[in-house]
């Protein structure tokens, strides 16, 4: 019963994260409609964060499902559910996800400064056309090689 309650709680938490991701996705749509792209980007990061966290929780509960609903050694399935394939891996992956969100938030905080900085303007004015020309030349080369 304890394993079943734990598995049910994990599944409910993952479903709640999915619903939060859907609601935040609607907020992204509203921000894009209002042309508030910086808020839309921040909310999109949250959508991805919630969706990935929910997926990680669902994956971590599969070994508990095996222990409850399949034939075989329940103790082995439970140990796998608590070990590297289950909860331990879940917490490790969630910590990586948390750091990814921290890095994304840091970039989001720096983005307005970069857009208005003289250095960014100089780089974009001088190198964006050259980069675009190089991409076009590369595409033309690929097309010529394919013929």
Buried (B, 14 or more C-beta within 10 A) or exposed (E): EEBEEBBEEBBEBBEEBBEBBEEBBEBBEEBBEEEEEEBBBBBBBBBBBBBBBBBBBBBBBBBBBBBBEEEEEEEEBBBBBBEEBBBEBBEEBBEEBEEBBEEBEEEEEEEEEEEEEEEEEEEEEEEEEEEEEEEEEEEEEEEEEEE
